């Protein structure tokens, strides 16, 4: 008998679940409340310049196996490129220095590159290399913060400031003081497992183009996407979900259901369905700020640049990374992770702060011709996972036999990244398939 699954939420996790189920011969109906798919992985046109920009700069590492498999299924992996050589330029008030290496040679080229990195003293370099070499043997008996973990493992203040903190902010979107050490260690283990895993990848096209083919892909498997369709309620009979209902009152039935939603939207659906006792949210969101600016003057920087000693964290040279930039201008973007403290600042205040910091680090001067800028404050960029709620992440299976959840925030043992989202979608699809086999 032909089985059907309804997936609510067409972000990365929902799309990956749909792709895996469709390939397994299961009919899928994928519902998205917005007019566009992708969730927080989306792009839009800047009306002033005509450039298509993303809701924030995303980079990927070679260890993103589930996310890359999704792109391969959609035939868009060719739009992703790896850095030919690992290179991050660090800027502080004393100038710049590159952490760079040829990833094609050596067992631990990134660790060895630290020996020539001018921003660290010898003691700091040795402490980092020692920890990288023993990272696969490290066990954390109880949850502690990254800060405590790093100090316990002999890391200097300088090593934390220039090496570990930028990495933690980029991957966990959380402060060093609050980030769970176990999540951080898992990331480091994966990154340093092989040279391939440590490679940094970019999308050379607007992000939405990476996911756009999913509509045609699903159609070839007798499945569909329905946008502008907000599911607001589930019908429950004993321990089985029988139907879901959209905002207009239309009813949709299936054999199994996957909710691929942020935790706050999931909580609303559970509450509307009278099953709120089965779910309690222990999370908040961690904001990310992206500041795009167009200039007629070229900044002397790498593709990726770490900003140290400022509220701004990363500078990306999009003119070097993307193929979709108007050649009349140079396009750059600044990223500020864990931006909760800026919630009460206006966009103009944040923009001016960033420009002042770029000037302070010598990246721009007063004569630099910034012709246009755009600030995006994504207050719900990622779930805020810290040492207090780390063990509250929900499993993919629920108390209802044919109901499953997925998203970057569920318990995947990874930070709330694109890889975590893609992994959770695959796992949810596999659990649905096993449910069908057992029933």
C-alpha positions as CSV (number, residue, x, y, z in Angstrom):
1,X,0.0,0.0,0.0
2,X,1.3,3.5,-0.9
3,X,2.3,5.5,2.1
4,X,2.1,9.3,2.5
5,X,3.9,11.6,4.8
6,X,3.2,15.3,5.6
7,X,6.2,17.4,6.4
8,X,5.5,20.8,8.0
9,X,8.3,23.3,7.4
10,X,10.4,23.6,4.2
11,X,13.7,24.7,5.7
12,X,16.8,22.6,5.3
13,X,15.7,19.9,7.7
14,X,12.2,19.6,6.2
15,X,13.6,19.5,2.6
16,X,16.2,16.9,3.4
17,X,13.5,14.7,5.1
18,X,11.3,15.1,2.0
19,X,14.1,14.2,-0.4
20,X,15.0,11.0,1.6
21,X,11.4,9.9,1.8
22,X,10.7,10.6,-1.8
23,X,13.7,8.6,-2.9
24,X,12.4,5.7,-0.7
25,X,9.2,5.7,-2.8
26,X,7.0,7.4,-0.2
27,X,4.7,10.2,-1.2
28,X,5.4,13.5,0.4
29,X,3.4,16.7,0.9
30,X,5.7,19.4,2.1
31,X,4.0,22.5,3.6
32,X,5.6,25.9,4.1
33,X,3.9,28.9,5.8
34,X,5.9,31.4,3.8
35,X,5.9,32.1,0.1
36,X,9.5,30.9,-0.3
37,X,11.2,27.7,0.9
38,X,14.5,27.6,2.8
39,X,13.5,28.8,6.2
40,X,16.3,31.1,7.4
41,X,18.4,29.9,4.5
42,X,17.2,32.4,1.9
43,X,18.2,35.3,-0.4
44,X,16.6,38.5,-1.6
45,X,17.3,41.3,-4.0
46,X,18.8,44.6,-2.7
47,X,16.7,47.2,-4.7
48,X,19.4,49.9,-4.7
49,X,22.2,47.8,-6.3
50,X,20.2,44.9,-7.8
51,X,22.5,42.4,-6.1
52,X,20.9,39.3,-4.7
53,X,22.1,39.0,-1.1
54,X,21.6,36.3,1.6
55,X,19.9,36.8,5.0
56,X,23.4,36.2,6.4
57,X,26.8,34.9,5.3
58,X,27.0,31.1,5.5
59,X,30.2,29.1,5.3
60,X,30.4,25.3,5.2
61,X,33.2,22.9,6.2
62,X,34.1,19.7,4.6
63,X,32.5,17.7,7.4
64,X,29.0,18.9,6.3
65,X,28.3,15.4,4.9
66,X,24.5,15.5,5.2
67,X,24.1,19.0,3.9
68,X,26.4,18.3,0.9
69,X,24.5,15.1,0.2
70,X,21.3,17.1,0.0
71,X,23.0,19.5,-2.5
72,X,24.2,16.5,-4.6
73,X,20.6,15.1,-4.6
74,X,19.4,18.5,-5.9
75,X,22.3,18.7,-8.4
76,X,23.5,22.0,-6.9
77,X,26.8,20.9,-5.2
78,X,28.7,22.4,-8.2
79,X,27.7,25.8,-7.0
80,X,29.8,25.3,-3.8
81,X,33.5,25.8,-3.9
82,X,36.3,25.1,-1.4
83,X,39.1,27.4,-0.5
84,X,42.1,26.3,-2.5
85,X,44.2,26.9,0.6
86,X,43.0,27.5,4.1
87,X,43.4,31.2,4.9
88,X,41.9,33.5,7.5
89,X,43.2,37.0,8.0
90,X,43.2,38.3,11.5
91,X,42.8,42.0,12.1
92,X,43.3,43.9,15.4
93,X,44.5,47.3,16.4
94,X,48.1,46.3,15.8
95,X,47.6,45.2,12.2
96,X,46.9,42.0,10.4
97,X,48.3,38.5,10.2
98,X,47.3,35.4,8.2
99,X,46.6,31.9,9.5
100,X,47.2,30.0,6.3
101,X,48.3,26.6,5.1
102,X,48.1,24.3,2.1
103,X,45.5,21.7,3.0
104,X,46.7,19.3,0.4
105,X,49.8,18.4,2.4
106,X,50.5,17.2,5.9
107,X,48.5,15.3,8.4
108,X,47.7,18.3,10.6
109,X,48.5,21.3,8.4
110,X,46.2,23.7,10.3
111,X,47.9,22.9,13.6
112,X,51.3,23.3,12.0
113,X,50.3,26.6,10.4
114,X,49.9,28.0,14.0
115,X,53.7,27.9,14.4
116,X,54.0,30.8,12.0
117,X,50.9,32.7,13.1
118,X,52.2,36.1,14.3
119,X,49.3,37.0,16.6
120,X,50.2,34.2,19.1
121,X,53.2,33.7,21.4
122,X,55.0,30.4,21.5
123,X,53.3,29.2,24.6
124,X,49.9,29.8,23.1
125,X,50.8,28.0,19.9
126,X,52.0,24.9,21.7
127,X,48.9,24.8,24.0
128,X,46.6,24.8,20.9
129,X,48.6,22.2,19.1
130,X,48.7,19.9,22.1
131,X,44.9,20.1,22.6
132,X,44.3,19.5,18.9
133,X,46.5,16.4,19.0
134,X,44.7,14.9,22.1
135,X,41.2,16.1,21.3
136,X,39.9,12.6,20.3
137,X,40.9,11.3,23.8
138,X,39.2,14.0,25.8
139,X,36.2,13.0,27.8
140,X,33.9,15.6,29.6
141,X,32.4,13.8,32.6
142,X,30.0,16.7,33.4
143,X,28.8,19.7,31.4
144,X,31.0,22.7,31.8
145,X,31.4,25.9,29.8
146,X,33.9,26.2,27.0
147,X,35.8,28.8,29.0
148,X,36.3,26.5,31.9
149,X,37.2,23.6,29.6
150,X,39.8,25.6,27.8
151,X,41.5,26.8,31.0
152,X,41.4,23.3,32.4
153,X,43.3,22.1,29.2
154,X,46.0,24.7,29.5
155,X,44.8,27.3,27.0
156,X,46.2,30.8,27.4
157,X,44.1,33.9,27.3
158,X,45.8,34.8,24.0
159,X,44.9,31.3,22.5
160,X,41.3,31.7,23.5
161,X,41.0,35.3,22.2
162,X,42.6,34.7,18.8
163,X,41.9,31.0,18.0
164,X,39.2,29.4,20.1
165,X,36.7,32.2,20.7
166,X,36.2,33.1,17.0
167,X,35.6,29.5,16.3
168,X,33.1,29.1,19.1
169,X,31.2,32.2,18.1
170,X,31.1,31.0,14.4
171,X,29.9,27.5,15.2
172,X,27.9,27.7,18.4
173,X,26.6,31.4,18.1
174,X,27.2,31.6,21.9
175,X,29.7,33.2,24.2
176,X,32.7,31.3,25.5
177,X,31.4,31.6,29.0
178,X,28.0,29.9,28.2
179,X,28.8,27.5,25.4
180,X,28.6,23.8,26.3
181,X,32.1,22.3,26.1
182,X,30.8,18.9,24.9
183,X,29.3,20.5,21.8
184,X,32.4,22.4,21.2
185,X,34.6,19.3,21.6
186,X,32.4,17.4,19.1
187,X,32.9,20.1,16.5
188,X,36.7,20.1,17.0
189,X,36.9,16.3,16.8
190,X,35.0,16.4,13.5
191,X,37.0,19.3,12.1
192,X,40.4,17.7,12.9
193,X,39.5,14.2,11.9
194,X,40.8,14.7,8.4
195,X,42.2,17.4,6.1
196,X,39.0,17.3,4.1
197,X,36.8,18.0,7.1
198,X,38.7,21.2,7.9
199,X,38.3,22.7,4.4
200,X,36.1,25.8,4.2
201,X,33.4,26.0,1.5
202,X,31.3,28.9,0.1
203,X,28.3,29.1,-2.1
204,X,29.2,31.0,-5.3
205,X,25.5,31.8,-5.9
206,X,22.7,33.2,-3.7
207,X,21.8,30.6,-1.1
208,X,18.2,30.0,-2.3
209,X,19.6,28.7,-5.7
210,X,21.1,25.7,-3.8
211,X,17.6,24.6,-2.7
212,X,15.4,25.8,-5.6
213,X,15.4,22.5,-7.6
214,X,13.6,20.6,-4.7
215,X,10.2,21.4,-6.3
216,X,11.0,19.7,-9.5
217,X,12.9,16.9,-7.7
218,X,9.8,16.0,-5.6
219,X,7.5,16.2,-8.6
220,X,9.4,13.4,-10.2
221,X,8.6,11.3,-7.2
222,X,4.8,12.1,-7.2
223,X,5.3,14.5,-4.3
224,X,4.6,18.3,-3.9
225,X,5.5,21.5,-2.0
226,X,2.7,23.8,-0.9
227,X,3.9,27.3,0.0
228,X,1.7,30.0,1.7
229,X,0.1,27.1,3.7
230,X,0.5,27.5,7.5
231,X,-0.3,24.3,9.5
232,X,-1.7,25.4,12.9
233,X,-3.1,22.2,14.4
234,X,-2.9,18.4,14.6
235,X,-5.8,16.0,15.1
236,X,-4.9,13.4,17.7
237,X,-6.6,10.1,18.3
238,X,-5.0,8.2,21.2
239,X,-1.3,8.1,20.3
240,X,-1.7,8.7,16.6
241,X,-1.9,11.9,14.6
242,X,-4.7,11.5,12.1
243,X,-4.8,14.9,10.3
244,X,-3.3,18.4,10.3
245,X,-5.2,21.6,9.7
246,X,-4.0,24.8,8.1
247,X,-4.9,28.4,8.9
248,X,-7.8,28.4,6.5
249,X,-9.4,25.3,8.1
250,X,-8.4,22.8,5.3
251,X,-7.7,19.3,6.6
252,X,-4.9,17.1,5.3
253,X,-4.4,13.5,6.2
254,X,-1.3,11.2,6.0
255,X,0.1,8.1,7.5
256,X,2.9,9.9,9.3
257,X,3.9,13.5,10.1
258,X,7.1,15.3,10.5
259,X,7.3,18.8,12.1
260,X,10.4,20.5,10.8
261,X,9.9,23.7,12.7
262,X,11.7,26.1,15.1
263,X,10.9,25.3,18.7
264,X,8.6,28.3,19.2
265,X,6.4,27.3,16.2
266,X,6.4,23.7,17.3
267,X,5.2,24.8,20.7
268,X,2.3,26.7,19.2
269,X,1.1,23.8,17.1
270,X,1.3,21.5,20.1
271,X,-0.6,24.0,22.3
272,X,-3.3,24.4,19.6
273,X,-3.6,20.6,19.4
274,X,-4.1,20.1,23.1
275,X,-0.8,18.3,23.6
276,X,1.1,21.1,25.2
277,X,1.7,18.9,28.3
278,X,4.0,16.8,26.2
279,X,6.3,19.7,25.3
280,X,8.0,22.5,27.2
281,X,10.4,24.9,25.6
282,X,13.6,25.5,27.4
283,X,15.2,27.7,24.8
284,X,15.6,31.2,23.5
285,X,17.0,32.5,20.3
286,X,20.5,33.8,19.7
287,X,20.6,36.7,17.2
288,X,23.1,37.3,14.3
289,X,23.7,40.7,12.7
290,X,24.8,40.9,9.0
291,X,26.0,44.3,7.7
292,X,26.4,44.4,3.9
293,X,28.2,47.3,2.4
294,X,29.1,48.3,-1.2
295,X,32.2,50.3,-1.9
296,X,34.1,51.7,-4.9
297,X,37.3,51.1,-3.0
298,X,38.9,47.7,-2.6
299,X,39.7,46.5,1.0
300,X,43.0,44.7,1.4
301,X,41.7,41.5,3.0
302,X,41.2,37.8,2.4
303,X,37.9,36.0,1.6
304,X,37.5,35.4,5.4
305,X,38.7,37.8,8.0
306,X,38.5,37.7,11.8
307,X,38.1,41.0,13.7
308,X,39.6,40.8,17.1
309,X,38.9,43.2,20.0
310,X,35.7,44.6,18.4
311,X,32.0,43.9,18.6
312,X,32.1,42.8,15.0
313,X,33.5,39.3,14.5
314,X,33.9,38.4,10.8
315,X,34.5,40.3,7.5
316,X,33.7,38.4,4.3
317,X,34.9,39.6,0.9
318,X,31.9,38.7,-1.2
319,X,33.4,40.1,-4.4
320,X,36.0,37.3,-4.1
321,X,33.5,34.6,-2.9
322,X,30.4,35.1,-5.0
323,X,29.7,35.0,-8.7
324,X,26.6,37.2,-8.3
325,X,28.1,40.5,-7.3
326,X,27.6,43.6,-9.5
327,X,31.1,44.2,-11.0
328,X,30.7,47.9,-10.6
329,X,31.3,47.7,-6.9
330,X,33.1,45.7,-4.2
331,X,30.7,44.0,-1.8
332,X,31.6,43.0,1.8
333,X,29.6,41.8,4.7
334,X,30.3,41.9,8.5
335,X,28.9,39.2,10.8
336,X,28.2,39.7,14.5
337,X,27.3,36.4,16.3
338,X,25.5,36.1,19.7
339,X,24.3,39.7,19.2
340,X,21.7,39.7,22.1
341,X,23.3,42.7,23.8
342,X,22.5,44.9,20.7
343,X,18.7,44.1,20.8
344,X,18.0,47.7,22.0
345,X,20.2,49.4,19.5
346,X,18.8,51.0,16.4
347,X,19.9,49.9,13.0
348,X,21.6,53.2,12.4
349,X,23.5,52.9,15.7
350,X,24.7,49.4,14.9
351,X,25.7,50.4,11.4
352,X,27.7,53.4,12.7
353,X,29.4,51.2,15.3
354,X,30.5,48.7,12.6
355,X,31.8,51.5,10.4
356,X,33.8,52.9,13.3
357,X,35.3,49.5,14.1
358,X,36.3,49.0,10.4
359,X,38.0,52.4,10.6
360,X,39.6,51.5,14.0
361,X,41.2,48.4,12.5
362,X,42.4,50.2,9.4
363,X,40.2,48.3,7.0
364,X,38.6,51.4,5.7
365,X,39.4,55.1,5.9
366,X,37.3,58.2,5.9
367,X,38.1,58.5,2.2
368,X,36.7,55.0,1.4
369,X,33.6,55.5,-0.7
370,X,30.9,53.3,0.9
371,X,28.0,54.0,-1.5
372,X,25.4,51.8,0.1
373,X,24.8,49.6,3.1
374,X,22.2,47.2,4.4
375,X,21.9,45.8,7.9
376,X,20.0,42.6,8.7
377,X,19.3,41.8,12.4
378,X,18.0,38.3,12.5
379,X,16.8,38.0,16.1
380,X,15.9,34.3,15.6
381,X,19.0,33.2,13.8
382,X,19.7,30.1,15.8
383,X,18.5,28.5,19.0
384,X,20.5,29.5,22.0
385,X,22.0,26.3,23.4
386,X,24.0,26.9,26.6
387,X,25.3,24.9,29.6
388,X,21.9,25.3,31.3
389,X,19.6,23.9,28.6
390,X,22.1,21.7,26.6
391,X,20.4,18.4,27.9
392,X,16.9,19.7,27.1
393,X,17.1,19.3,23.3
394,X,14.3,17.0,22.2
395,X,14.7,13.7,20.5
396,X,13.3,13.2,17.0
397,X,10.7,10.6,18.1
398,X,7.8,11.9,20.1
399,X,5.1,10.3,22.4
400,X,3.0,9.9,19.3
401,X,3.8,6.8,17.2
402,X,3.6,8.5,13.8
403,X,4.8,12.0,14.7
404,X,8.4,13.0,14.4
405,X,10.3,16.3,14.8
406,X,13.5,17.7,13.2
407,X,15.4,20.9,13.0
408,X,18.9,22.2,13.8
409,X,17.8,22.5,17.5
410,X,16.8,18.9,18.2
411,X,19.2,16.5,19.8
412,X,21.8,15.7,17.0
413,X,24.9,16.1,19.3
414,X,25.9,18.9,16.9
415,X,25.5,22.7,17.2
416,X,22.6,24.4,15.6
417,X,24.1,24.5,12.1
418,X,23.1,23.6,8.6
419,X,24.7,20.2,9.1
420,X,22.6,19.6,12.2
421,X,19.4,20.6,10.3
422,X,20.2,18.3,7.4
423,X,21.2,15.4,9.7
424,X,18.0,15.7,11.7
425,X,15.9,15.7,8.5
426,X,17.6,12.5,7.4
427,X,17.2,10.8,10.8
428,X,13.5,11.8,10.9
429,X,13.0,10.3,7.4
430,X,14.7,7.1,8.5
431,X,12.5,6.8,11.6
432,X,9.4,7.3,9.5
433,X,10.6,4.4,7.2
434,X,11.2,2.2,10.2
435,X,7.8,3.1,11.6
436,X,6.1,2.0,8.4
437,X,8.1,-1.2,8.4
438,X,7.1,-2.0,11.9
439,X,3.4,-1.2,11.4
